[in-house]
Amino acid sequence: MLLLAATLGLAYVPLGRWSAAVAFGISGVKTVLIGVFFMKLRDAIPLVRIAACAAMLWLAFLFLLTFADLLTRAPLTQPGTIVPSMG
């Protein structure tokens, strides 16, 4: 319930660019808790644990690529503004 409250509270806190990173961090903690307690990975055979870890690493890699794309984009211009020419 604490992580649910953190997610809800995050919607009302102006963190700017960091709001997505904090939201992904909270969701990562939720994912680990679901894997350990509901999917019972703590008691699973090693092959299942390796598969779950590989999936989490792949997801982390995709998050990393998403953040790299977001941080390297140019800021959006407001409609009706003049875009400077690349002379």
PDB file of N, CA, C and O in Angstrom:
ATOM      1  N   MET A   1       0.812  -1.191   0.000  1.00  0.00           N
ATOM      2  CA  MET A   1       0.000   0.000   0.000  1.00  0.00           C
ATOM      3  C   MET A   1       0.858   1.258   0.000  1.00  0.00           C
ATOM      4  O   MET A   1       0.442   2.309  -0.488  1.00  0.00           O
ATOM      5  N   LEU A   2       2.047   1.138   0.548  1.00  0.00           N
ATOM      6  CA  LEU A   2       2.952   2.279   0.582  1.00  0.00           C
ATOM      7  C   LEU A   2       3.389   2.672  -0.831  1.00  0.00           C
ATOM      8  O   LEU A   2       3.478   3.857  -1.152  1.00  0.00           O
ATOM      9  N   LEU A   3       3.662   1.672  -1.671  1.00  0.00           N
ATOM     10  CA  LEU A   3       4.063   1.976  -3.045  1.00  0.00           C
ATOM     11  C   LEU A   3       2.902   2.538  -3.860  1.00  0.00           C
ATOM     12  O   LEU A   3       3.111   3.366  -4.747  1.00  0.00           O
ATOM     13  N   LEU A   4       1.695   2.101  -3.567  1.00  0.00           N
ATOM     14  CA  LEU A   4       0.518   2.671  -4.219  1.00  0.00           C
ATOM     15  C   LEU A   4       0.367   4.138  -3.849  1.00  0.00           C
ATOM     16  O   LEU A   4       0.075   4.971  -4.707  1.00  0.00           O
ATOM     17  N   ALA A   5       0.564   4.455  -2.581  1.00  0.00           N
ATOM     18  CA  ALA A   5       0.493   5.847  -2.138  1.00  0.00           C
ATOM     19  C   ALA A   5       1.613   6.675  -2.762  1.00  0.00           C
ATOM     20  O   ALA A   5       1.408   7.842  -3.097  1.00  0.00           O
ATOM     21  N   ALA A   6       2.796   6.078  -2.919  1.00  0.00           N
ATOM     22  CA  ALA A   6       3.903   6.793  -3.560  1.00  0.00           C
ATOM     23  C   ALA A   6       3.591   7.083  -5.021  1.00  0.00           C
ATOM     24  O   ALA A   6       3.901   8.167  -5.517  1.00  0.00           O
ATOM     25  N   THR A   7       2.985   6.133  -5.709  1.00  0.00           N
ATOM     26  CA  THR A   7       2.608   6.348  -7.105  1.00  0.00           C
ATOM     27  C   THR A   7       1.548   7.438  -7.215  1.00  0.00           C
ATOM     28  O   THR A   7       1.624   8.297  -8.093  1.00  0.00           O
ATOM     29  N   LEU A   8       0.584   7.402  -6.345  1.00  0.00           N
ATOM     30  CA  LEU A   8      -0.470   8.419  -6.359  1.00  0.00           C
ATOM     31  C   LEU A   8       0.090   9.789  -6.010  1.00  0.00           C
ATOM     32  O   LEU A   8      -0.258  10.784  -6.647  1.00  0.00           O
ATOM     33  N   GLY A   9       0.947   9.847  -5.015  1.00  0.00           N
ATOM     34  CA  GLY A   9       1.545  11.118  -4.628  1.00  0.00           C
ATOM     35  C   GLY A   9       2.444  11.693  -5.702  1.00  0.00           C
ATOM     36  O   GLY A   9       2.563  12.911  -5.834  1.00  0.00           O
ATOM     37  N   LEU A  10       3.079  10.819  -6.470  1.00  0.00           N
ATOM     38  CA  LEU A  10       3.964  11.269  -7.545  1.00  0.00           C
ATOM     39  C   LEU A  10       3.202  12.036  -8.622  1.00  0.00           C
ATOM     40  O   LEU A  10       3.762  12.918  -9.274  1.00  0.00           O
ATOM     41  N   ALA A  11       1.947  11.706  -8.803  1.00  0.00           N
ATOM     42  CA  ALA A  11       1.142  12.396  -9.810  1.00  0.00           C
ATOM     43  C   ALA A  11       0.936  13.866  -9.464  1.00  0.00           C
ATOM     44  O   ALA A  11       0.666  14.676 -10.351  1.00  0.00           O
ATOM     45  N   TYR A  12       1.058  14.217  -8.199  1.00  0.00           N
ATOM     46  CA  TYR A  12       0.811  15.589  -7.765  1.00  0.00           C
ATOM     47  C   TYR A  12       2.083  16.367  -7.435  1.00  0.00           C
ATOM     48  O   TYR A  12       2.011  17.540  -7.069  1.00  0.00           O
ATOM     49  N   VAL A  13       3.244  15.729  -7.560  1.00  0.00           N
ATOM     50  CA  VAL A  13       4.514  16.391  -7.254  1.00  0.00           C
ATOM     51  C   VAL A  13       5.175  16.806  -8.566  1.00  0.00           C
ATOM     52  O   VAL A  13       5.407  15.953  -9.423  1.00  0.00           O
ATOM     53  N   PRO A  14       5.483  18.084  -8.746  1.00  0.00           N
ATOM     54  CA  PRO A  14       6.111  18.530  -9.998  1.00  0.00           C
ATOM     55  C   PRO A  14       7.622  18.246 -10.000  1.00  0.00           C
ATOM     56  O   PRO A  14       8.407  19.051  -9.499  1.00  0.00           O
ATOM     57  N   LEU A  15       8.016  17.121 -10.554  1.00  0.00           N
ATOM     58  CA  LEU A  15       9.429  16.767 -10.607  1.00  0.00           C
ATOM     59  C   LEU A  15      10.059  17.043 -11.969  1.00  0.00           C
ATOM     60  O   LEU A  15      11.260  16.843 -12.149  1.00  0.00           O
ATOM     61  N   GLY A  16       9.267  17.495 -12.915  1.00  0.00           N
ATOM     62  CA  GLY A  16       9.807  17.803 -14.237  1.00  0.00           C
ATOM     63  C   GLY A  16      10.247  16.549 -14.970  1.00  0.00           C
ATOM     64  O   GLY A  16       9.483  15.594 -15.113  1.00  0.00           O
ATOM     65  N   ARG A  17      11.491  16.565 -15.433  1.00  0.00           N
ATOM     66  CA  ARG A  17      12.019  15.437 -16.199  1.00  0.00           C
ATOM     67  C   ARG A  17      12.174  14.182 -15.353  1.00  0.00           C
ATOM     68  O   ARG A  17      12.195  13.077 -15.895  1.00  0.00           O
ATOM     69  N   TRP A  18      12.281  14.327 -14.062  1.00  0.00           N
ATOM     70  CA  TRP A  18      12.543  13.184 -13.191  1.00  0.00           C
ATOM     71  C   TRP A  18      11.290  12.409 -12.820  1.00  0.00           C
ATOM     72  O   TRP A  18      11.389  11.345 -12.209  1.00  0.00           O
ATOM     73  N   SER A  19      10.125  12.909 -13.169  1.00  0.00           N
ATOM     74  CA  SER A  19       8.902  12.212 -12.764  1.00  0.00           C
ATOM     75  C   SER A  19       8.803  10.833 -13.409  1.00  0.00           C
ATOM     76  O   SER A  19       8.363   9.879 -12.767  1.00  0.00           O
ATOM     77  N   ALA A  20       9.205  10.720 -14.669  1.00  0.00           N
ATOM     78  CA  ALA A  20       9.168   9.408 -15.331  1.00  0.00           C
ATOM     79  C   ALA A  20      10.169   8.451 -14.700  1.00  0.00           C
ATOM     80  O   ALA A  20       9.866   7.272 -14.515  1.00  0.00           O
ATOM     81  N   ALA A  21      11.355   8.944 -14.367  1.00  0.00           N
ATOM     82  CA  ALA A  21      12.374   8.083 -13.759  1.00  0.00           C
ATOM     83  C   ALA A  21      11.920   7.578 -12.394  1.00  0.00           C
ATOM     84  O   ALA A  21      12.120   6.408 -12.066  1.00  0.00           O
ATOM     85  N   VAL A  22      11.319   8.441 -11.609  1.00  0.00           N
ATOM     86  CA  VAL A  22      10.839   8.032 -10.286  1.00  0.00           C
ATOM     87  C   VAL A  22       9.683   7.042 -10.431  1.00  0.00           C
ATOM     88  O   VAL A  22       9.594   6.072  -9.677  1.00  0.00           O
ATOM     89  N   ALA A  23       8.800   7.288 -11.398  1.00  0.00           N
ATOM     90  CA  ALA A  23       7.681   6.365 -11.624  1.00  0.00           C
ATOM     91  C   ALA A  23       8.186   4.995 -12.061  1.00  0.00           C
ATOM     92  O   ALA A  23       7.669   3.971 -11.612  1.00  0.00           O
ATOM     93  N   PHE A  24       9.197   4.967 -12.937  1.00  0.00           N
ATOM     94  CA  PHE A  24       9.771   3.684 -13.351  1.00  0.00           C
ATOM     95  C   PHE A  24      10.460   2.993 -12.182  1.00  0.00           C
ATOM     96  O   PHE A  24      10.421   1.767 -12.083  1.00  0.00           O
ATOM     97  N   GLY A  25      11.084   3.750 -11.307  1.00  0.00           N
ATOM     98  CA  GLY A  25      11.716   3.155 -10.129  1.00  0.00           C
ATOM     99  C   GLY A  25      10.698   2.511  -9.199  1.00  0.00           C
ATOM    100  O   GLY A  25      10.903   1.404  -8.701  1.00  0.00           O
ATOM    101  N   ILE A  26       9.600   3.220  -8.972  1.00  0.00           N
ATOM    102  CA  ILE A  26       8.540   2.668  -8.123  1.00  0.00           C
ATOM    103  C   ILE A  26       7.947   1.419  -8.765  1.00  0.00           C
ATOM    104  O   ILE A  26       7.694   0.428  -8.081  1.00  0.00           O
ATOM    105  N   SER A  27       7.725   1.464 -10.070  1.00  0.00           N
ATOM    106  CA  SER A  27       7.167   0.284 -10.737  1.00  0.00           C
ATOM    107  C   SER A  27       8.154  -0.875 -10.737  1.00  0.00           C
ATOM    108  O   SER A  27       7.742  -2.035 -10.710  1.00  0.00           O
ATOM    109  N   GLY A  28       9.445  -0.581 -10.765  1.00  0.00           N
ATOM    110  CA  GLY A  28      10.438  -1.650 -10.674  1.00  0.00           C
ATOM    111  C   GLY A  28      10.398  -2.352  -9.329  1.00  0.00           C
ATOM    112  O   GLY A  28      10.505  -3.576  -9.256  1.00  0.00           O
ATOM    113  N   VAL A  29      10.243  -1.576  -8.269  1.00  0.00           N
ATOM    114  CA  VAL A  29      10.130  -2.172  -6.934  1.00  0.00           C
ATOM    115  C   VAL A  29       8.864  -3.021  -6.839  1.00  0.00           C
ATOM    116  O   VAL A  29       8.883  -4.106  -6.256  1.00  0.00           O
ATOM    117  N   LYS A  30       7.770  -2.532  -7.408  1.00  0.00           N
ATOM    118  CA  LYS A  30       6.533  -3.310  -7.417  1.00  0.00           C
ATOM    119  C   LYS A  30       6.721  -4.615  -8.180  1.00  0.00           C
ATOM    120  O   LYS A  30       6.225  -5.661  -7.760  1.00  0.00           O
ATOM    121  N   THR A  31       7.433  -4.556  -9.296  1.00  0.00           N
ATOM    122  CA  THR A  31       7.671  -5.746 -10.104  1.00  0.00           C
ATOM    123  C   THR A  31       8.470  -6.791  -9.340  1.00  0.00           C
ATOM    124  O   THR A  31       8.154  -7.980  -9.391  1.00  0.00           O
ATOM    125  N   VAL A  32       9.499  -6.352  -8.637  1.00  0.00           N
ATOM    126  CA  VAL A  32      10.307  -7.288  -7.847  1.00  0.00           C
ATOM    127  C   VAL A  32       9.464  -7.928  -6.748  1.00  0.00           C
ATOM    128  O   VAL A  32       9.561  -9.132  -6.512  1.00  0.00           O
ATOM    129  N   LEU A  33       8.649  -7.137  -6.083  1.00  0.00           N
ATOM    130  CA  LEU A  33       7.800  -7.690  -5.025  1.00  0.00           C
ATOM    131  C   LEU A  33       6.795  -8.700  -5.573  1.00  0.00           C
ATOM    132  O   LEU A  33       6.541  -9.726  -4.942  1.00  0.00           O
ATOM    133  N   ILE A  34       6.229  -8.418  -6.732  1.00  0.00           N
ATOM    134  CA  ILE A  34       5.302  -9.369  -7.358  1.00  0.00           C
ATOM    135  C   ILE A  34       6.028 -10.656  -7.719  1.00  0.00           C
ATOM    136  O   ILE A  34       5.504 -11.749  -7.507  1.00  0.00           O
ATOM    137  N   GLY A  35       7.236 -10.528  -8.265  1.00  0.00           N
ATOM    138  CA  GLY A  35       7.996 -11.721  -8.630  1.00  0.00           C
ATOM    139  C   GLY A  35       8.365 -12.575  -7.436  1.00  0.00           C
ATOM    140  O   GLY A  35       8.279 -13.802  -7.496  1.00  0.00           O
ATOM    141  N   VAL A  36       8.770 -11.944  -6.364  1.00  0.00           N
ATOM    142  CA  VAL A  36       9.227 -12.698  -5.190  1.00  0.00           C
ATOM    143  C   VAL A  36       8.062 -13.330  -4.436  1.00  0.00           C
ATOM    144  O   VAL A  36       8.134 -14.498  -4.055  1.00  0.00           O
ATOM    145  N   PHE A  37       6.994 -12.574  -4.218  1.00  0.00           N
ATOM    146  CA  PHE A  37       5.931 -13.081  -3.357  1.00  0.00           C
ATOM    147  C   PHE A  37       4.804 -13.780  -4.113  1.00  0.00           C
ATOM    148  O   PHE A  37       4.376 -14.858  -3.700  1.00  0.00           O
ATOM    149  N   PHE A  38       4.314 -13.203  -5.203  1.00  0.00           N
ATOM    150  CA  PHE A  38       3.173 -13.800  -5.890  1.00  0.00           C
ATOM    151  C   PHE A  38       3.584 -14.890  -6.875  1.00  0.00           C
ATOM    152  O   PHE A  38       2.881 -15.889  -7.025  1.00  0.00           O
ATOM    153  N   MET A  39       4.723 -14.702  -7.548  1.00  0.00           N
ATOM    154  CA  MET A  39       5.190 -15.719  -8.495  1.00  0.00           C
ATOM    155  C   MET A  39       6.072 -16.762  -7.812  1.00  0.00           C
ATOM    156  O   MET A  39       6.465 -17.748  -8.436  1.00  0.00           O
ATOM    157  N   LYS A  40       6.380 -16.552  -6.547  1.00  0.00           N
ATOM    158  CA  LYS A  40       7.155 -17.484  -5.723  1.00  0.00           C
ATOM    159  C   LYS A  40       8.507 -17.824  -6.348  1.00  0.00           C
ATOM    160  O   LYS A  40       8.908 -18.987  -6.388  1.00  0.00           O
ATOM    161  N   LEU A  41       9.198 -16.804  -6.831  1.00  0.00           N
ATOM    162  CA  LEU A  41      10.514 -17.021  -7.430  1.00  0.00           C
ATOM    163  C   LEU A  41      11.559 -17.397  -6.384  1.00  0.00           C
ATOM    164  O   LEU A  41      12.587 -17.981  -6.725  1.00  0.00           O
ATOM    165  N   ARG A  42      11.316 -17.078  -5.143  1.00  0.00           N
ATOM    166  CA  ARG A  42      12.260 -17.425  -4.089  1.00  0.00           C
ATOM    167  C   ARG A  42      12.381 -18.948  -3.952  1.00  0.00           C
ATOM    168  O   ARG A  42      13.456 -19.461  -3.641  1.00  0.00           O
ATOM    169  N   ASP A  43      11.286 -19.663  -4.182  1.00  0.00           N
ATOM    170  CA  ASP A  43      11.276 -21.119  -4.042  1.00  0.00           C
ATOM    171  C   ASP A  43      11.358 -21.843  -5.380  1.00  0.00           C
ATOM    172  O   ASP A  43      11.270 -23.070  -5.414  1.00  0.00           O
ATOM    173  N   ALA A  44      11.524 -21.120  -6.478  1.00  0.00           N
ATOM    174  CA  ALA A  44      11.523 -21.731  -7.808  1.00  0.00           C
ATOM    175  C   ALA A  44      12.863 -22.401  -8.102  1.00  0.00           C
ATOM    176  O   ALA A  44      13.859 -22.174  -7.416  1.00  0.00           O
ATOM    177  N   ILE A  45      12.854 -23.235  -9.146  1.00  0.00           N
ATOM    178  CA  ILE A  45      14.097 -23.886  -9.567  1.00  0.00           C
ATOM    179  C   ILE A  45      15.006 -22.842 -10.210  1.00  0.00           C
ATOM    180  O   ILE A  45      14.527 -21.802 -10.662  1.00  0.00           O
ATOM    181  N   PRO A  46      16.307 -23.105 -10.256  1.00  0.00           N
ATOM    182  CA  PRO A  46      17.249 -22.096 -10.771  1.00  0.00           C
ATOM    183  C   PRO A  46      16.979 -21.651 -12.208  1.00  0.00           C
ATOM    184  O   PRO A  46      17.211 -20.488 -12.538  1.00  0.00           O
ATOM    185  N   LEU A  47      16.499 -22.540 -13.060  1.00  0.00           N
ATOM    186  CA  LEU A  47      16.238 -22.153 -14.444  1.00  0.00           C
ATOM    187  C   LEU A  47      15.132 -21.100 -14.527  1.00  0.00           C
ATOM    188  O   LEU A  47      15.210 -20.184 -15.346  1.00  0.00           O
ATOM    189  N   VAL A  48      14.129 -21.223 -13.706  1.00  0.00           N
ATOM    190  CA  VAL A  48      13.040 -20.237 -13.685  1.00  0.00           C
ATOM    191  C   VAL A  48      13.559 -18.903 -13.161  1.00  0.00           C
ATOM    192  O   VAL A  48      13.182 -17.848 -13.670  1.00  0.00           O
ATOM    193  N   ARG A  49      14.414 -18.942 -12.156  1.00  0.00           N
ATOM    194  CA  ARG A  49      15.007 -17.702 -11.638  1.00  0.00           C
ATOM    195  C   ARG A  49      15.858 -17.014 -12.696  1.00  0.00           C
ATOM    196  O   ARG A  49      15.809 -15.793 -12.843  1.00  0.00           O
ATOM    197  N   ILE A  50      16.641 -17.803 -13.436  1.00  0.00           N
ATOM    198  CA  ILE A  50      17.486 -17.233 -14.493  1.00  0.00           C
ATOM    199  C   ILE A  50      16.623 -16.599 -15.574  1.00  0.00           C
ATOM    200  O   ILE A  50      16.938 -15.513 -16.060  1.00  0.00           O
ATOM    201  N   ALA A  51      15.541 -17.263 -15.953  1.00  0.00           N
ATOM    202  CA  ALA A  51      14.637 -16.708 -16.965  1.00  0.00           C
ATOM    203  C   ALA A  51      14.007 -15.404 -16.478  1.00  0.00           C
ATOM    204  O   ALA A  51      13.879 -14.454 -17.250  1.00  0.00           O
ATOM    205  N   ALA A  52      13.618 -15.353 -15.218  1.00  0.00           N
ATOM    206  CA  ALA A  52      13.025 -14.128 -14.669  1.00  0.00           C
ATOM    207  C   ALA A  52      14.056 -13.007 -14.615  1.00  0.00           C
ATOM    208  O   ALA A  52      13.736 -11.857 -14.916  1.00  0.00           O
ATOM    209  N   CYS A  53      15.289 -13.331 -14.235  1.00  0.00           N
ATOM    210  CA  CYS A  53      16.345 -12.312 -14.206  1.00  0.00           C
ATOM    211  C   CYS A  53      16.668 -11.811 -15.608  1.00  0.00           C
ATOM    212  O   CYS A  53      16.900 -10.619 -15.807  1.00  0.00           O
ATOM    213  N   ALA A  54      16.683 -12.721 -16.580  1.00  0.00           N
ATOM    214  CA  ALA A  54      16.938 -12.311 -17.963  1.00  0.00           C
ATOM    215  C   ALA A  54      15.833 -11.381 -18.464  1.00  0.00           C
ATOM    216  O   ALA A  54      16.107 -10.408 -19.166  1.00  0.00           O
ATOM    217  N   ALA A  55      14.600 -11.680 -18.104  1.00  0.00           N
ATOM    218  CA  ALA A  55      13.486 -10.814 -18.503  1.00  0.00           C
ATOM    219  C   ALA A  55      13.607  -9.436 -17.861  1.00  0.00           C
ATOM    220  O   ALA A  55      13.345  -8.427 -18.515  1.00  0.00           O
ATOM    221  N   MET A  56      13.998  -9.383 -16.597  1.00  0.00           N
ATOM    222  CA  MET A  56      14.164  -8.095 -15.916  1.00  0.00           C
ATOM    223  C   MET A  56      15.324  -7.298 -16.512  1.00  0.00           C
ATOM    224  O   MET A  56      15.233  -6.079 -16.655  1.00  0.00           O
ATOM    225  N   LEU A  57      16.409  -7.982 -16.858  1.00  0.00           N
ATOM    226  CA  LEU A  57      17.529  -7.284 -17.496  1.00  0.00           C
ATOM    227  C   LEU A  57      17.127  -6.731 -18.856  1.00  0.00           C
ATOM    228  O   LEU A  57      17.512  -5.618 -19.214  1.00  0.00           O
ATOM    229  N   TRP A  58      16.359  -7.500 -19.611  1.00  0.00           N
ATOM    230  CA  TRP A  58      15.886  -7.037 -20.911  1.00  0.00           C
ATOM    231  C   TRP A  58      14.973  -5.820 -20.738  1.00  0.00           C
ATOM    232  O   TRP A  58      15.074  -4.856 -21.497  1.00  0.00           O
ATOM    233  N   LEU A  59      14.099  -5.861 -19.760  1.00  0.00           N
ATOM    234  CA  LEU A  59      13.213  -4.730 -19.498  1.00  0.00           C
ATOM    235  C   LEU A  59      14.003  -3.500 -19.069  1.00  0.00           C
ATOM    236  O   LEU A  59      13.687  -2.384 -19.482  1.00  0.00           O
ATOM    237  N   ALA A  60      15.020  -3.695 -18.249  1.00  0.00           N
ATOM    238  CA  ALA A  60      15.871  -2.575 -17.834  1.00  0.00           C
ATOM    239  C   ALA A  60      16.600  -1.981 -19.031  1.00  0.00           C
ATOM    240  O   ALA A  60      16.747  -0.762 -19.123  1.00  0.00           O
ATOM    241  N   PHE A  61      17.053  -2.821 -19.939  1.00  0.00           N
ATOM    242  CA  PHE A  61      17.715  -2.342 -21.150  1.00  0.00           C
ATOM    243  C   PHE A  61      16.754  -1.517 -22.003  1.00  0.00           C
ATOM    244  O   PHE A  61      17.141  -0.479 -22.541  1.00  0.00           O
ATOM    245  N   LEU A  62      15.520  -1.962 -22.130  1.00  0.00           N
ATOM    246  CA  LEU A  62      14.530  -1.206 -22.902  1.00  0.00           C
ATOM    247  C   LEU A  62      14.204   0.129 -22.232  1.00  0.00           C
ATOM    248  O   LEU A  62      14.024   1.136 -22.916  1.00  0.00           O
ATOM    249  N   PHE A  63      14.128   0.146 -20.893  1.00  0.00           N
ATOM    250  CA  PHE A  63      13.934   1.408 -20.182  1.00  0.00           C
ATOM    251  C   PHE A  63      15.110   2.347 -20.428  1.00  0.00           C
ATOM    252  O   PHE A  63      14.921   3.548 -20.624  1.00  0.00           O
ATOM    253  N   LEU A  64      16.310   1.803 -20.416  1.00  0.00           N
ATOM    254  CA  LEU A  64      17.507   2.607 -20.664  1.00  0.00           C
ATOM    255  C   LEU A  64      17.463   3.235 -22.054  1.00  0.00           C
ATOM    256  O   LEU A  64      17.785   4.413 -22.213  1.00  0.00           O
ATOM    257  N   LEU A  65      17.072   2.466 -23.046  1.00  0.00           N
ATOM    258  CA  LEU A  65      16.957   3.014 -24.398  1.00  0.00           C
ATOM    259  C   LEU A  65      15.871   4.086 -24.473  1.00  0.00           C
ATOM    260  O   LEU A  65      16.030   5.085 -25.175  1.00  0.00           O
ATOM    261  N   THR A  66      14.780   3.882 -23.758  1.00  0.00           N
ATOM    262  CA  THR A  66      13.709   4.878 -23.745  1.00  0.00           C
ATOM    263  C   THR A  66      14.182   6.186 -23.131  1.00  0.00           C
ATOM    264  O   THR A  66      13.916   7.261 -23.668  1.00  0.00           O
ATOM    265  N   PHE A  67      14.887   6.095 -22.003  1.00  0.00           N
ATOM    266  CA  PHE A  67      15.400   7.308 -21.367  1.00  0.00           C
ATOM    267  C   PHE A  67      16.444   7.991 -22.232  1.00  0.00           C
ATOM    268  O   PHE A  67      16.489   9.220 -22.283  1.00  0.00           O
ATOM    269  N   ALA A  68      17.286   7.222 -22.913  1.00  0.00           N
ATOM    270  CA  ALA A  68      18.281   7.820 -23.801  1.00  0.00           C
ATOM    271  C   ALA A  68      17.597   8.573 -24.933  1.00  0.00           C
ATOM    272  O   ALA A  68      18.057   9.642 -25.335  1.00  0.00           O
ATOM    273  N   ASP A  69      16.510   8.028 -25.446  1.00  0.00           N
ATOM    274  CA  ASP A  69      15.769   8.703 -26.506  1.00  0.00           C
ATOM    275  C   ASP A  69      15.109   9.976 -25.985  1.00  0.00           C
ATOM    276  O   ASP A  69      15.151  11.013 -26.647  1.00  0.00           O
ATOM    277  N   LEU A  70      14.506   9.903 -24.812  1.00  0.00           N
ATOM    278  CA  LEU A  70      13.823  11.079 -24.261  1.00  0.00           C
ATOM    279  C   LEU A  70      14.791  12.209 -23.919  1.00  0.00           C
ATOM    280  O   LEU A  70      14.477  13.380 -24.131  1.00  0.00           O
ATOM    281  N   LEU A  71      15.946  11.867 -23.400  1.00  0.00           N
ATOM    282  CA  LEU A  71      16.894  12.896 -22.973  1.00  0.00           C
ATOM    283  C   LEU A  71      17.634  13.545 -24.130  1.00  0.00           C
ATOM    284  O   LEU A  71      18.181  14.635 -23.969  1.00  0.00           O
ATOM    285  N   THR A  72      17.667  12.907 -25.289  1.00  0.00           N
ATOM    286  CA  THR A  72      18.390  13.478 -26.426  1.00  0.00           C
ATOM    287  C   THR A  72      17.476  14.178 -27.422  1.00  0.00           C
ATOM    288  O   THR A  72      17.955  14.656 -28.450  1.00  0.00           O
ATOM    289  N   ARG A  73      16.205  14.252 -27.157  1.00  0.00           N
ATOM    290  CA  ARG A  73      15.287  14.949 -28.063  1.00  0.00           C
ATOM    291  C   ARG A  73      15.351  16.452 -27.836  1.00  0.00           C
ATOM    292  O   ARG A  73      15.623  16.927 -26.733  1.00  0.00           O
ATOM    293  N   ALA A  74      15.093  17.185 -28.913  1.00  0.00           N
ATOM    294  CA  ALA A  74      15.017  18.646 -28.816  1.00  0.00           C
ATOM    295  C   ALA A  74      13.680  19.014 -28.170  1.00  0.00           C
ATOM    296  O   ALA A  74      12.696  18.291 -28.328  1.00  0.00           O
ATOM    297  N   PRO A  75      13.641  20.119 -27.452  1.00  0.00           N
ATOM    298  CA  PRO A  75      12.368  20.515 -26.837  1.00  0.00           C
ATOM    299  C   PRO A  75      11.327  20.860 -27.898  1.00  0.00           C
ATOM    300  O   PRO A  75      11.663  21.361 -28.970  1.00  0.00           O
ATOM    301  N   LEU A  76      10.075  20.589 -27.592  1.00  0.00           N
ATOM    302  CA  LEU A  76       8.992  20.879 -28.518  1.00  0.00           C
ATOM    303  C   LEU A  76       8.722  22.379 -28.550  1.00  0.00           C
ATOM    304  O   LEU A  76       8.830  23.063 -27.533  1.00  0.00           O
ATOM    305  N   THR A  77       8.372  22.876 -29.722  1.00  0.00           N
ATOM    306  CA  THR A  77       8.014  24.287 -29.850  1.00  0.00           C
ATOM    307  C   THR A  77       6.503  24.424 -29.737  1.00  0.00           C
ATOM    308  O   THR A  77       5.756  23.510 -30.087  1.00  0.00           O
ATOM    309  N   GLN A  78       6.069  25.564 -29.250  1.00  0.00           N
ATOM    310  CA  GLN A  78       4.648  25.832 -29.122  1.00  0.00           C
ATOM    311  C   GLN A  78       4.060  26.102 -30.504  1.00  0.00           C
ATOM    312  O   GLN A  78       4.736  26.669 -31.362  1.00  0.00           O
ATOM    313  N   PRO A  79       2.818  25.706 -30.725  1.00  0.00           N
ATOM    314  CA  PRO A  79       2.188  25.989 -32.014  1.00  0.00           C
ATOM    315  C   PRO A  79       2.119  27.495 -32.263  1.00  0.00           C
ATOM    316  O   PRO A  79       1.760  28.264 -31.372  1.00  0.00           O
ATOM    317  N   GLY A  80       2.457  27.897 -33.458  1.00  0.00           N
ATOM    318  CA  GLY A  80       2.414  29.302 -33.828  1.00  0.00           C
ATOM    319  C   GLY A  80       3.718  30.036 -33.634  1.00  0.00           C
ATOM    320  O   GLY A  80       3.818  31.195 -34.038  1.00  0.00           O
ATOM    321  N   THR A  81       4.721  29.426 -33.039  1.00  0.00           N
ATOM    322  CA  THR A  81       6.009  30.089 -32.867  1.00  0.00           C
ATOM    323  C   THR A  81       6.876  29.844 -34.097  1.00  0.00           C
ATOM    324  O   THR A  81       6.696  28.869 -34.826  1.00  0.00           O
ATOM    325  N   ILE A  82       7.803  30.739 -34.300  1.00  0.00           N
ATOM    326  CA  ILE A  82       8.689  30.645 -35.458  1.00  0.00           C
ATOM    327  C   ILE A  82       9.897  29.800 -35.074  1.00  0.00           C
ATOM    328  O   ILE A  82      10.558  30.051 -34.066  1.00  0.00           O
ATOM    329  N   VAL A  83      10.166  28.802 -35.892  1.00  0.00           N
ATOM    330  CA  VAL A  83      11.303  27.922 -35.647  1.00  0.00           C
ATOM    331  C   VAL A  83      12.536  28.561 -36.270  1.00  0.00           C
ATOM    332  O   VAL A  83      12.488  28.941 -37.440  1.00  0.00           O
ATOM    333  N   PRO A  84      13.650  28.697 -35.531  1.00  0.00           N
ATOM    334  CA  PRO A  84      14.852  29.296 -36.114  1.00  0.00           C
ATOM    335  C   PRO A  84      15.407  28.421 -37.234  1.00  0.00           C
ATOM    336  O   PRO A  84      15.389  27.192 -37.161  1.00  0.00           O
ATOM    337  N   SER A  85      15.894  29.088 -38.261  1.00  0.00           N
ATOM    338  CA  SER A  85      16.427  28.337 -39.403  1.00  0.00           C
ATOM    339  C   SER A  85      17.816  27.813 -39.087  1.00  0.00           C
ATOM    340  O   SER A  85      18.541  28.389 -38.276  1.00  0.00           O
ATOM    341  N   MET A  86      18.171  26.741 -39.721  1.00  0.00           N
ATOM    342  CA  MET A  86      19.483  26.126 -39.533  1.00  0.00           C
ATOM    343  C   MET A  86      20.401  26.624 -40.647  1.00  0.00           C
ATOM    344  O   MET A  86      20.707  25.867 -41.568  1.00  0.00           O
ATOM    345  N   GLY A  87      20.839  27.856 -40.586  1.00  0.00           N
ATOM    346  CA  GLY A  87      21.575  28.516 -41.646  1.00  0.00           C
ATOM    347  C   GLY A  87      22.967  28.163 -41.670  1.00  0.00           C
ATOM    348  O   GLY A  87      23.712  28.650 -42.520  1.00  0.00           O
TER     349      GLY A  87
END
